[in-house]
Amino acid sequence: MPKNYLTLLSLFFLFSCKKADAPPPLLQINSFYKTTVTADDRKTISPEEAKTYHVNTTYKYEYRTGNPGNYKYNYDVKGINNLGDSVFGNIITKGKYGAGMLENDSVGEIDIDTEWVSFGILKALDKNGNEYSLIVK
C-alpha cells in the first residue's frame, strides 16, 4: 500500500511540474503622457492635459498636469552658465528629468535638457554641451 502512495505522489509531481509558460505580454496603454519631455512641451497644453491642469501658489511650480505618479510640472528658473553669465527661463519636468528654454542677454534663447540634483536645484545642458546651474524661482 505505501508503494501506491509513493507512485501516486511521483506521478503527481511529474505532471504538475511542467515548464512554466512565458507570461502574457503587457498591454500597451494609450495615454497622452510622453515618456520624454521636450522644450516645446512647455508651450502648449493638450486638451487631455487641460483636464488635470492644477495651480497651487504654495509650491514653486507655475502649474502641474497629469495624475498622481505621472505629473508634469512647469517652473520658472534662474541661474548661471559655466562662464558665470546669468540666465533665466522656463522648464517643464516629469520625474527627475525635463527640458526647457533659457534666455541670456548675449546669446538669446537656448534649448536645454535638465536633471534635478537637489531640492529646487537643477543642472542643465544645451545641445552644444554647455552646462548651467539652475534654481527654481
matplotlib code that plots the C-alpha trace (Angstrom):
import matplotlib.pyplot as plt

x = [0.0, 2.8, 4.2, 0.9, 1.1, 4.7, 3.8, 0.8, 3.0, 5.6, 3.0, 1.5, 4.9, 5.8, 2.6, 2.3, 5.9, 5.7, 7.7, 6.1, 4.7, 6.0, 3.9, 1.4, 2.7, 1.9, -0.9, 0.2, -1.9, -2.7, -2.0, -1.4, 1.7, 5.0, 8.0, 10.3, 9.8, 10.9, 11.2, 8.2, 6.0, 6.0, 4.5, 1.1, -1.2, -3.2, -7.0, -6.3, -3.7, -6.1, -8.5, -5.8, -4.4, -3.6, -2.2, -1.1, 0.6, 2.1, 4.6, 7.1, 5.7, 3.8, 1.3, 1.0, -0.8, -1.4, -2.4, -0.6, 2.6, 2.6, 2.7, 4.4, 5.5, 6.3, 8.8, 10.4, 14.2, 17.2, 20.9, 24.4, 26.2, 29.7, 31.2, 29.3, 26.8, 23.3, 20.4, 16.7, 13.9, 11.1, 11.2, 8.9, 9.8, 8.5, 10.1, 13.8, 14.3, 12.9, 13.6, 13.0, 14.3, 16.8, 17.5, 20.8, 21.4, 24.4, 23.1, 19.3, 17.1, 18.8, 17.1, 18.2, 17.7, 17.5, 18.0, 17.2, 20.3, 18.7, 15.5, 14.9, 18.3, 18.8, 21.7, 21.1, 22.9, 22.3, 23.0, 26.5, 27.5, 27.4, 26.4, 24.0, 23.3, 19.7, 17.4, 13.6, 12.3]
y = [0.0, 2.6, 1.9, 3.0, 6.4, 6.8, 6.0, 8.4, 11.1, 10.7, 10.9, 14.0, 15.8, 14.6, 16.0, 19.1, 20.3, 21.2, 24.0, 27.4, 29.3, 32.8, 35.5, 37.1, 40.4, 43.5, 45.6, 48.8, 51.6, 54.6, 57.7, 61.4, 61.2, 61.2, 59.2, 62.2, 65.8, 68.4, 72.2, 72.5, 70.7, 73.9, 76.0, 74.2, 72.2, 69.4, 69.1, 65.9, 67.8, 70.7, 68.4, 67.9, 71.4, 72.5, 75.7, 75.8, 79.0, 77.3, 75.4, 76.9, 75.4, 77.5, 74.7, 70.9, 68.5, 64.8, 62.3, 61.0, 59.3, 60.8, 64.6, 67.1, 70.4, 73.8, 76.0, 79.4, 79.1, 81.3, 80.5, 80.8, 79.1, 77.6, 81.1, 82.7, 84.6, 85.0, 83.0, 82.7, 80.8, 78.3, 74.4, 71.5, 68.4, 64.9, 62.9, 63.6, 64.9, 67.8, 70.3, 74.0, 77.2, 79.6, 83.2, 85.0, 88.6, 87.7, 84.5, 84.7, 81.6, 78.3, 74.9, 72.8, 69.4, 69.3, 67.0, 67.5, 67.4, 68.5, 70.1, 73.2, 72.8, 71.6, 71.1, 71.6, 71.0, 72.6, 70.9, 72.4, 70.8, 74.0, 73.4, 75.5, 75.6, 76.5, 77.1, 77.3, 80.9]
z = [0.0, 0.8, -2.7, -4.2, -2.4, -3.5, -7.1, -6.9, -5.4, -8.1, -10.8, -9.3, -9.2, -12.7, -14.2, -12.0, -12.5, -16.2, -17.7, -16.9, -19.9, -20.6, -19.0, -21.3, -22.9, -21.1, -22.6, -24.1, -22.6, -24.8, -22.9, -23.5, -21.3, -23.2, -22.0, -22.6, -22.1, -24.7, -24.6, -26.8, -24.2, -22.1, -24.8, -25.2, -23.1, -24.8, -24.2, -22.1, -20.0, -19.5, -17.7, -15.0, -15.0, -11.4, -9.9, -6.2, -5.0, -2.0, -4.2, -6.6, -9.8, -12.2, -12.9, -12.9, -15.2, -15.0, -12.3, -9.2, -10.1, -13.6, -13.1, -15.3, -13.6, -15.1, -13.4, -13.9, -13.2, -13.0, -12.7, -14.3, -17.2, -16.9, -17.8, -14.9, -17.1, -15.7, -17.4, -16.8, -18.3, -18.1, -17.9, -17.7, -15.8, -15.5, -12.7, -12.4, -16.0, -18.0, -20.8, -21.4, -22.7, -21.2, -22.1, -22.0, -23.0, -25.2, -26.8, -26.8, -26.4, -25.6, -25.6, -22.6, -21.0, -17.2, -14.3, -10.6, -8.4, -5.1, -3.8, -6.0, -7.8, -11.3, -13.7, -17.4, -20.7, -24.1, -27.4, -27.6, -24.3, -22.2, -18.6, -16.5, -12.7, -12.1, -9.2, -9.1, -8.6]

ax = plt.figure().add_subplot(projection="3d")
ax.plot(x, y, z, "-o")
ax.set_aspect("equal")
plt.show()
